[in-house]
Amino acid sequence: MASGTLVSRALGFVKAVLITVAIGSVTTIADIFELANTLPNLIYVLVAGGIFNAVLVPQIIKASRNNEDEGADYISRLITLAVLALLGVAAVVVVLAGPIIRVMGTDWDDGMLALGTTFALFTFPQIFFYGLYTVVGQVLNAKGAFGAYMWAPVLNNVVAIAALLVFIQQFGAYQQDPHTLGNWTTAKTLWLAGTATLGVALQALILFLPLRRLGLGLRPRFGWRGIGLSAAARLGGWTLATGVLANLAFLVLTKVAAIPTAYRPEYLAMDPPQQIAGVTALNQASMLYSLPHGVIGLSIATVLFNRMAAASTDGDREGMAASLSSSLRITGVATVFATVALIVYAGPLGMLFSGGVPSAGAVVGQVVAVIAIGAPFMSTSFMLGRAFYAQEDARTPFFVQVGVALFTVASAAAIWRLVPPEHMIFAVAGCYAAQNVLSTLLYHVVLTRRVGDYGVARILESHVRILAASLLAGAAGVLALHLLGGYDPAGFPWANQLTAVVTLAVGGAVMGVAYLVGLKLFRVQELDGLLRPVLARLGR
């Protein structure tokens, strides 16, 4: 699973870099496309994502254990119902594309709103395919076929990379031939937004191949009475409410993040011109800080969820707590180090996603440094939340999310009213990090009351050792970056995107070696748990 996710994320990095080469990074076109291409995923998660991700696996495991057909009838009806519901949701959202863009694009002018709506008409059908990918993927996960779900996004990224290369060849790179509202064409929209949706569609449809290999004989089945969907519906109600709260709050933050785009012409007209971070810079930084969770944390959590669900079904609280403790400690080996590495190399990372413009790279790097603080807490919060869903308790995550949502909306309102446009994205990035810290603390308080101690002292001790090793590696990384000229605006890392890649490769190798030394020096035992499956596969 982690290897599939790692390949997908690596290709996702290539895609993100090519997007900045094609349409820039801190640019109006980039921000408009980023908003239109991000909203389908946000809206999908808002209306259905929480149900599909957290509720289906325990129900499918139960149906597989209790029915002679291994849950085939239940799964067939479930997929049929999901497809019909997703089609309805996607159709409504596409029809409302214009009003949605107008609501999100605060202070945008008519040209920005028109292009945003055009992009949205191409990208909003992704909602259906995101849902289909999740439903089929969760069926595969419940049946123990984890790999395909993590490898399918590779196809999406390959399609996107190929399309962007054609875009650059046909219409030119942004640095040499800037794309603006005035020179944008229908052909550019087709290659940028149309192929983005094509990739998401193929990502979902390819999962039907491993689904067929399960041999369940799945087919469209109608009629949903008496098959046990009521339990899923009860859980789904709370989970849906949790998702609605979380994503409405996140949409408010996204709306605030879209404000600086309207002020970009004003800042570029200054003497000297000023770069101003927008939605694209925020999402690039978010992609970087969520990488350790996506590659390591999410992979471990997916297997962990099955184990905790099975332990909960068997009434084994000690087994569930032991699995949770082990997973939190092992994940920390990756996430804590990633936070330090992101802060140390924020500048070269920003340059990598700058479209070749050093001033844009500096802005993106600053956003990365702010948001990176929340990286470890993203995984811990996610895993602690899954402990409740494994016990078929969707109510507790809802109330935790109420607290987080109130904090998020209050923060968004404060940023909107008090923070000037050039600083808004940095404030939103700080809110991202604070959300994860707050949800971790809330989940911890409730979980200790529910199951007692789940090895917190050992978890904290491990994280202190991991942090010490990470800081040692960070010192080595700072020295390497200094020698490469990273703290000089005219230095080697700031020359172009290729020199940024070289800097990251050299500096990353130095930090990696220093980190391994630090882990051994501070006797971090969890390193073996993280490396064992990797080394076993390499050995084979």
C-alpha positions as CSV (number, residue, x, y, z in Angstrom):
1,M,0.0,0.0,0.0
2,A,2.7,2.5,1.0
3,S,4.7,1.7,-2.2
4,G,1.6,2.4,-4.4
5,T,0.9,5.6,-2.5
6,L,4.6,6.6,-2.8
7,V,4.6,6.1,-6.5
8,S,1.3,8.0,-6.8
9,R,2.5,10.9,-4.7
10,A,5.8,11.1,-6.6
11,L,3.9,11.3,-9.9
12,G,1.6,13.8,-8.2
13,F,4.6,15.9,-7.5
14,V,5.6,15.8,-11.1
15,K,2.1,16.8,-12.1
16,A,2.1,19.7,-9.7
17,V,5.4,20.9,-11.0
18,L,4.2,20.7,-14.6
19,I,1.1,22.7,-13.7
20,T,3.3,25.5,-12.4
21,V,5.4,25.3,-15.6
22,A,2.3,25.4,-17.7
23,I,0.2,28.1,-16.0
24,G,2.5,29.5,-13.2
25,S,2.1,29.2,-9.5
26,V,1.3,32.6,-7.9
27,T,-0.9,33.6,-10.9
28,T,-4.5,34.3,-11.5
29,I,-5.1,31.5,-14.0
30,A,-3.5,29.0,-11.6
31,D,-5.7,30.1,-8.7
32,I,-8.9,30.0,-10.7
33,F,-8.1,26.5,-12.0
34,E,-7.0,25.3,-8.6
35,L,-10.2,26.4,-7.0
36,A,-12.4,24.7,-9.7
37,N,-10.3,21.5,-9.6
38,T,-10.3,21.3,-5.8
39,L,-14.0,22.0,-5.2
40,P,-15.3,18.6,-6.6
41,N,-13.3,16.7,-4.0
42,L,-14.4,19.0,-1.2
43,I,-18.0,18.8,-2.2
44,Y,-17.9,15.0,-2.6
45,V,-16.4,14.7,0.9
46,L,-19.0,17.2,2.2
47,V,-22.0,15.1,1.0
48,A,-20.8,11.5,1.2
49,G,-17.1,11.0,1.7
50,G,-17.2,10.5,5.5
51,I,-19.9,7.8,5.1
52,F,-18.0,5.8,2.5
53,N,-14.6,6.1,4.2
54,A,-15.6,5.3,7.8
55,V,-18.8,3.3,7.8
56,L,-18.7,0.8,5.0
57,V,-15.7,-1.3,6.0
58,P,-17.2,-2.6,9.3
59,Q,-20.6,-3.2,7.7
60,I,-19.0,-5.2,4.7
61,I,-16.8,-7.2,7.1
62,K,-19.9,-8.1,9.1
63,A,-21.9,-9.1,6.0
64,S,-18.9,-11.2,4.7
65,R,-18.7,-13.1,8.0
66,N,-22.4,-13.6,8.6
67,N,-23.7,-14.5,5.1
68,E,-23.0,-17.6,3.0
69,D,-22.4,-15.6,-0.1
70,E,-19.5,-13.7,1.6
71,G,-21.6,-10.5,1.5
72,A,-22.0,-10.5,-2.4
73,D,-25.7,-9.6,-2.3
74,Y,-25.1,-6.8,0.3
75,I,-22.2,-5.4,-1.7
76,S,-24.1,-5.5,-5.0
77,R,-27.0,-3.6,-3.5
78,L,-24.6,-1.2,-1.8
79,I,-22.7,-0.3,-5.0
80,T,-26.0,0.1,-6.9
81,L,-27.3,2.5,-4.3
82,A,-24.1,4.4,-4.2
83,V,-23.9,4.8,-8.0
84,L,-27.4,6.2,-8.2
85,A,-26.9,8.6,-5.3
86,L,-23.6,9.9,-6.7
87,L,-25.1,10.5,-10.1
88,G,-27.8,12.6,-8.5
89,V,-25.4,14.6,-6.4
90,A,-23.0,15.2,-9.3
91,A,-25.8,16.3,-11.6
92,V,-27.1,18.9,-9.1
93,V,-23.7,20.3,-8.5
94,V,-22.9,20.7,-12.2
95,V,-26.1,22.6,-12.7
96,L,-25.2,24.9,-9.8
97,A,-21.6,25.4,-11.0
98,G,-22.1,29.1,-11.7
99,P,-23.6,30.0,-8.3
100,I,-21.0,27.9,-6.5
101,I,-18.1,29.7,-8.2
102,R,-19.7,33.1,-7.4
103,V,-20.0,32.2,-3.8
104,M,-16.4,30.9,-3.5
105,G,-14.8,33.6,-5.6
106,T,-15.2,36.6,-3.3
107,D,-14.3,39.9,-4.9
108,W,-13.5,38.2,-8.2
109,D,-14.2,40.3,-11.3
110,D,-16.5,39.1,-14.2
111,G,-13.6,37.6,-16.2
112,M,-12.4,35.5,-13.3
113,L,-15.9,34.3,-12.5
114,A,-16.6,33.4,-16.1
115,L,-13.4,31.3,-16.5
116,G,-14.0,29.7,-13.0
117,T,-17.5,28.6,-14.1
118,T,-16.1,27.2,-17.4
119,F,-13.5,25.2,-15.5
120,A,-16.1,24.0,-13.0
121,L,-18.4,22.6,-15.8
122,F,-15.5,20.4,-16.8
123,T,-14.3,19.4,-13.3
124,F,-17.4,19.1,-11.2
125,P,-18.4,15.7,-12.8
126,Q,-15.3,14.4,-10.8
127,I,-17.6,14.2,-7.8
128,F,-19.3,11.0,-9.2
129,F,-15.9,9.3,-10.0
130,Y,-14.4,10.3,-6.6
131,G,-17.4,8.6,-4.9
132,L,-17.2,5.5,-7.2
133,Y,-13.5,5.2,-6.5
134,T,-14.0,5.3,-2.8
135,V,-16.9,2.9,-2.7
136,V,-15.2,0.2,-4.8
137,G,-12.0,0.8,-3.0
138,Q,-13.5,0.3,0.4
139,V,-15.1,-3.0,-0.8
140,L,-11.6,-4.1,-1.8
141,N,-10.1,-2.9,1.5
142,A,-12.8,-4.8,3.5
143,K,-11.8,-8.0,1.5
144,G,-8.1,-7.5,2.3
145,A,-7.2,-6.4,-1.2
146,F,-5.5,-3.1,-0.2
147,G,-3.0,-2.6,-3.0
148,A,-5.2,-1.7,-6.0
149,Y,-6.9,1.2,-4.1
150,M,-3.5,2.8,-3.5
151,W,-2.1,2.1,-7.0
152,A,-5.2,3.4,-9.0
153,P,-4.2,7.1,-8.6
154,V,-1.0,6.3,-10.5
155,L,-3.1,6.1,-13.6
156,N,-4.8,9.4,-12.9
157,N,-1.4,11.1,-12.5
158,V,0.0,9.5,-15.7
159,V,-2.9,10.8,-17.7
160,A,-2.5,14.3,-16.1
161,I,1.2,14.4,-16.8
162,A,0.8,13.4,-20.4
163,A,-1.9,16.1,-20.9
164,L,0.2,18.8,-19.3
165,L,3.2,17.9,-21.5
166,V,0.9,18.3,-24.5
167,F,-0.4,21.6,-23.1
168,I,3.1,23.0,-22.7
169,Q,4.1,21.8,-26.2
170,Q,1.0,23.3,-27.8
171,F,0.6,26.5,-25.9
172,G,4.0,27.2,-24.3
173,A,5.2,27.4,-20.8
174,Y,4.1,30.3,-18.5
175,Q,7.5,31.7,-18.0
176,Q,8.1,32.3,-21.7
177,D,4.4,32.9,-22.8
178,P,2.3,33.9,-19.8
179,H,-1.3,32.7,-19.9
180,T,-3.8,35.4,-18.9
181,L,-7.6,35.9,-18.9
182,G,-7.1,37.8,-22.1
183,N,-5.4,35.1,-24.1
184,W,-7.1,32.0,-22.7
185,T,-8.8,29.7,-25.2
186,T,-11.3,26.8,-25.3
187,A,-8.5,24.4,-26.4
188,K,-6.5,25.3,-23.3
189,T,-9.5,24.6,-21.1
190,L,-10.0,21.2,-22.8
191,W,-6.4,20.1,-22.2
192,L,-6.2,21.5,-18.6
193,A,-9.6,20.9,-17.1
194,G,-11.0,18.2,-19.4
195,T,-8.1,15.8,-19.0
196,A,-8.1,16.4,-15.2
197,T,-11.6,14.8,-15.1
198,L,-10.6,12.1,-17.5
199,G,-7.8,11.0,-15.1
200,V,-10.2,10.9,-12.1
201,A,-12.7,8.8,-14.1
202,L,-10.0,6.2,-15.1
203,Q,-8.8,6.1,-11.5
204,A,-12.2,4.9,-10.5
205,L,-13.1,2.6,-13.4
206,I,-9.8,0.6,-13.2
207,L,-10.8,-0.7,-9.7
208,F,-13.5,-2.8,-11.3
209,L,-10.8,-5.2,-12.6
210,P,-9.5,-6.3,-9.1
211,L,-13.1,-6.2,-7.9
212,R,-14.1,-8.7,-10.5
213,R,-11.1,-10.9,-9.5
214,L,-12.7,-11.3,-6.0
215,G,-15.2,-13.7,-7.7
216,L,-18.2,-12.4,-5.8
217,G,-20.4,-12.2,-8.9
218,L,-21.4,-8.6,-8.3
219,R,-24.1,-7.1,-10.5
220,P,-26.7,-4.3,-10.2
221,R,-29.2,-5.1,-7.5
222,F,-32.2,-3.0,-6.5
223,G,-34.3,-3.1,-3.3
224,W,-32.6,-2.2,-0.1
225,R,-35.1,-3.3,2.6
226,G,-34.1,-6.0,5.0
227,I,-30.4,-6.3,4.1
228,G,-28.9,-4.5,7.1
229,L,-28.4,-1.1,5.6
230,S,-30.2,0.5,8.5
231,A,-27.2,0.1,10.8
232,A,-25.0,1.8,8.1
233,A,-27.7,4.5,7.8
234,R,-27.6,5.2,11.6
235,L,-23.9,5.4,11.6
236,G,-24.0,7.3,8.3
237,G,-26.2,10.0,9.7
238,W,-23.6,11.0,12.3
239,T,-20.8,10.5,9.9
240,L,-22.5,12.6,7.3
241,A,-23.1,15.3,9.9
242,T,-19.4,15.1,10.8
243,G,-18.4,15.5,7.2
244,V,-20.8,18.4,6.6
245,L,-19.4,20.3,9.6
246,A,-15.8,19.6,8.7
247,N,-16.1,20.5,5.1
248,L,-18.4,23.5,5.5
249,A,-15.7,24.9,7.9
250,F,-13.0,23.9,5.3
251,L,-15.0,25.6,2.5
252,V,-15.1,28.8,4.6
253,L,-11.4,28.7,4.8
254,T,-11.1,28.0,1.1
255,K,-13.4,31.0,0.4
256,V,-11.0,33.2,2.5
257,A,-8.0,31.7,0.7
258,A,-9.6,32.8,-2.7
259,I,-9.7,36.4,-1.6
260,P,-6.1,37.3,-2.4
261,T,-6.5,36.4,-6.0
262,A,-8.8,39.4,-6.6
263,Y,-6.0,41.7,-5.2
264,R,-3.2,40.2,-7.3
265,P,-3.4,42.8,-10.1
266,E,-3.2,45.6,-7.5
267,Y,0.0,44.1,-5.9
268,L,1.6,43.4,-9.3
269,A,1.2,47.0,-10.2
270,M,3.2,48.2,-7.2
271,D,6.8,49.4,-7.6
272,P,8.5,47.0,-7.2
273,P,5.8,44.3,-8.0
274,Q,4.7,42.2,-5.0
275,Q,3.9,38.5,-5.2
276,I,0.8,37.5,-3.2
277,A,0.1,33.9,-2.2
278,G,-3.3,32.5,-3.3
279,V,-5.2,29.2,-3.4
280,T,-2.5,27.5,-5.6
281,A,0.3,28.2,-3.2
282,L,-1.8,27.1,-0.2
283,N,-2.7,23.8,-1.9
284,Q,0.9,23.1,-3.0
285,A,2.0,23.6,0.6
286,S,-0.9,21.4,1.8
287,M,0.1,18.7,-0.6
288,L,3.6,18.7,0.8
289,Y,2.6,18.7,4.5
290,S,0.1,15.9,3.9
291,L,2.6,13.7,2.1
292,P,3.8,11.8,5.2
293,H,0.3,11.1,6.2
294,G,-0.7,9.9,2.7
295,V,2.3,7.6,2.2
296,I,2.8,6.2,5.7
297,G,0.0,7.3,8.1
298,L,-2.9,6.5,5.8
299,S,-1.5,3.1,4.7
300,I,-1.0,2.1,8.4
301,A,-4.3,3.5,9.4
302,T,-6.2,1.5,6.7
303,V,-4.8,-1.8,8.0
304,L,-5.2,-0.6,11.5
305,F,-8.9,0.2,11.0
306,N,-9.6,-3.4,9.9
307,R,-7.7,-4.7,12.9
308,M,-9.5,-2.4,15.3
309,A,-12.9,-3.2,13.7
310,A,-12.3,-6.9,14.1
311,A,-11.0,-6.5,17.7
312,S,-14.1,-4.4,18.6
313,T,-16.4,-7.1,17.1
314,D,-14.7,-9.7,19.3
315,G,-14.8,-7.4,22.4
316,D,-11.0,-7.2,22.6
317,R,-10.4,-3.7,23.9
318,E,-6.8,-4.5,24.9
319,G,-6.0,-5.7,21.4
320,M,-7.6,-2.5,19.9
321,A,-5.6,-0.2,22.2
322,A,-2.3,-2.1,21.5
323,S,-2.9,-1.8,17.7
324,L,-3.6,1.9,18.1
325,S,-0.5,2.6,20.2
326,S,1.8,0.7,17.9
327,S,0.5,2.5,14.8
328,L,0.9,5.9,16.4
329,R,4.5,5.2,17.4
330,I,5.5,3.8,14.0
331,T,3.8,6.6,12.1
332,G,5.7,9.2,14.2
333,V,9.0,7.9,12.7
334,A,8.0,9.4,9.4
335,T,5.8,12.3,10.2
336,V,8.0,14.1,12.8
337,F,11.0,13.9,10.6
338,A,8.9,15.1,7.6
339,T,7.9,18.2,9.6
340,V,11.6,19.2,10.3
341,A,12.6,18.4,6.7
342,L,9.8,20.6,5.3
343,I,10.8,23.5,7.5
344,V,14.5,23.2,6.7
345,Y,14.0,22.9,2.9
346,A,10.9,25.0,2.5
347,G,12.7,27.4,0.2
348,P,13.9,24.9,-2.4
349,L,10.5,23.1,-2.2
350,G,8.8,26.4,-2.9
351,M,11.2,27.0,-5.8
352,L,10.3,23.6,-7.2
353,F,6.6,24.7,-7.4
354,S,7.3,28.2,-8.5
355,G,7.1,27.9,-12.3
356,G,10.7,29.0,-12.4
357,V,10.1,32.4,-10.7
358,P,12.3,32.8,-7.5
359,S,10.0,35.4,-5.9
360,A,7.0,33.0,-6.3
361,G,9.2,30.2,-4.9
362,A,9.9,32.3,-1.8
363,V,6.2,32.9,-1.2
364,V,5.3,29.2,-1.6
365,G,8.2,28.2,0.7
366,Q,7.0,30.5,3.4
367,V,3.5,28.9,3.3
368,V,5.2,25.4,3.5
369,A,7.1,26.4,6.6
370,V,4.0,27.6,8.4
371,I,1.7,24.6,7.5
372,A,4.4,21.9,8.2
373,I,3.9,22.2,11.9
374,G,0.6,20.3,11.7
375,A,2.0,17.3,9.7
376,P,2.4,14.8,12.7
377,F,-1.0,15.7,14.2
378,M,-2.8,15.0,10.9
379,S,-2.0,11.3,11.2
380,T,-2.5,11.1,15.0
381,S,-5.9,12.8,14.7
382,F,-7.0,10.5,11.9
383,M,-6.0,7.3,13.7
384,L,-7.6,8.4,17.0
385,G,-10.8,9.1,15.1
386,R,-10.8,5.7,13.5
387,A,-10.7,4.1,16.9
388,F,-14.3,5.4,17.5
389,Y,-15.5,4.3,14.0
390,A,-14.1,0.8,14.6
391,Q,-16.4,0.6,17.6
392,E,-19.3,1.8,15.4
393,D,-19.4,5.0,17.3
394,A,-19.9,7.9,14.8
395,R,-21.4,10.2,17.4
396,T,-18.2,11.0,19.2
397,P,-16.3,12.1,16.1
398,F,-19.2,14.4,15.3
399,F,-19.0,16.2,18.6
400,V,-15.2,16.5,18.3
401,Q,-15.7,18.0,14.8
402,V,-18.2,20.5,16.3
403,G,-15.4,21.9,18.4
404,V,-12.9,21.9,15.5
405,A,-15.5,23.5,13.2
406,L,-16.3,26.3,15.6
407,F,-12.6,27.0,15.9
408,T,-12.1,27.0,12.2
409,V,-15.0,29.3,11.4
410,A,-14.0,31.7,14.1
411,S,-10.4,31.7,12.7
412,A,-11.7,32.2,9.2
413,A,-13.8,35.2,10.2
414,A,-10.9,36.7,12.1
415,I,-8.6,36.3,9.1
416,W,-11.2,37.8,6.7
417,R,-11.7,40.9,8.9
418,L,-8.3,41.5,10.4
419,V,-5.6,40.1,8.1
420,P,-4.4,42.0,5.0
421,P,-4.6,40.1,1.7
422,E,-0.8,39.5,1.4
423,H,-0.9,37.7,4.7
424,M,-4.2,35.8,4.4
425,I,-2.7,32.5,3.0
426,F,-0.1,32.3,5.8
427,A,-2.9,32.7,8.4
428,V,-5.0,30.1,6.7
429,A,-2.0,27.7,6.7
430,G,-1.5,28.3,10.4
431,C,-5.2,27.5,10.9
432,Y,-4.7,24.2,9.0
433,A,-2.0,23.2,11.5
434,A,-3.9,24.3,14.5
435,Q,-7.0,22.3,13.5
436,N,-5.0,19.0,13.6
437,V,-3.5,19.8,17.0
438,L,-6.9,20.6,18.4
439,S,-8.6,17.5,17.1
440,T,-5.8,15.3,18.4
441,L,-6.2,16.8,21.9
442,L,-10.0,16.4,21.8
443,Y,-9.9,12.8,20.6
444,H,-7.3,11.9,23.2
445,V,-9.4,13.2,26.1
446,V,-12.5,11.3,25.0
447,L,-10.7,8.1,24.1
448,T,-8.9,7.9,27.5
449,R,-12.3,8.1,29.1
450,R,-13.7,5.4,26.8
451,V,-10.9,2.8,26.8
452,G,-8.5,4.0,29.4
453,D,-4.8,4.3,28.8
454,Y,-3.8,3.2,25.3
455,G,0.0,3.4,26.0
456,V,0.2,7.2,26.0
457,A,3.4,7.4,28.1
458,R,5.2,5.0,25.7
459,I,3.9,7.0,22.7
460,L,5.2,10.3,24.1
461,E,8.5,8.7,25.0
462,S,8.9,7.4,21.5
463,H,8.0,10.8,19.9
464,V,10.5,12.6,22.2
465,R,13.3,10.3,20.9
466,I,12.1,10.7,17.3
467,L,12.0,14.5,17.7
468,A,15.6,14.5,19.0
469,A,16.8,12.4,16.0
470,S,14.8,14.7,13.7
471,L,16.4,17.8,15.1
472,L,19.8,16.3,14.7
473,A,19.0,15.6,11.1
474,G,17.6,19.1,10.7
475,A,20.9,20.6,11.9
476,A,22.7,18.6,9.2
477,G,20.2,19.7,6.6
478,V,20.7,23.4,7.6
479,L,24.5,23.0,7.1
480,A,24.1,21.3,3.7
481,L,21.6,24.0,2.6
482,H,24.0,26.8,3.7
483,L,26.9,25.2,1.8
484,L,24.7,25.0,-1.3
485,G,23.8,28.7,-1.1
486,G,20.2,28.3,0.0
487,Y,20.3,31.3,2.2
488,D,21.5,33.6,-0.5
489,P,18.8,35.0,-2.9
490,A,21.3,34.6,-5.8
491,G,22.4,31.1,-4.6
492,F,22.4,27.8,-6.5
493,P,18.9,26.5,-5.2
494,W,17.2,29.7,-6.5
495,A,18.5,29.6,-10.1
496,N,15.7,27.4,-11.5
497,Q,13.6,24.4,-10.8
498,L,16.3,22.0,-11.8
499,T,18.8,23.4,-9.3
500,A,16.0,23.2,-6.6
501,V,15.6,19.5,-7.4
502,V,19.4,19.0,-7.1
503,T,19.4,20.8,-3.8
504,L,16.6,18.7,-2.4
505,A,18.3,15.5,-3.6
506,V,21.6,16.4,-2.0
507,G,20.1,17.9,1.2
508,G,17.5,15.1,1.5
509,A,20.3,12.5,1.3
510,V,22.3,14.3,4.0
511,M,19.2,14.6,6.3
512,G,18.2,11.0,5.7
513,V,21.6,9.6,6.6
514,A,21.8,11.9,9.7
515,Y,18.3,10.8,10.7
516,L,19.1,7.1,10.6
517,V,22.2,7.8,12.7
518,G,20.0,9.8,15.1
519,L,17.4,7.0,15.3
520,K,20.1,4.5,16.3
521,L,21.7,7.0,18.7
522,F,18.5,7.7,20.5
523,R,17.4,4.0,20.4
524,V,14.1,4.5,18.5
525,Q,12.8,0.9,18.3
526,E,9.9,1.8,16.0
527,L,12.2,2.2,13.1
528,D,12.3,-1.6,12.7
529,G,8.5,-1.8,12.6
530,L,8.4,0.8,9.8
531,L,11.2,-0.8,7.7
532,R,10.5,-4.5,8.3
533,P,7.8,-4.9,5.5
534,V,9.9,-2.7,3.1
535,L,13.1,-4.8,3.7
536,A,11.2,-8.0,3.4
537,R,9.8,-7.0,0.0
538,L,13.3,-5.8,-1.2
539,G,14.7,-9.1,-0.1
540,R,12.2,-11.0,-2.2
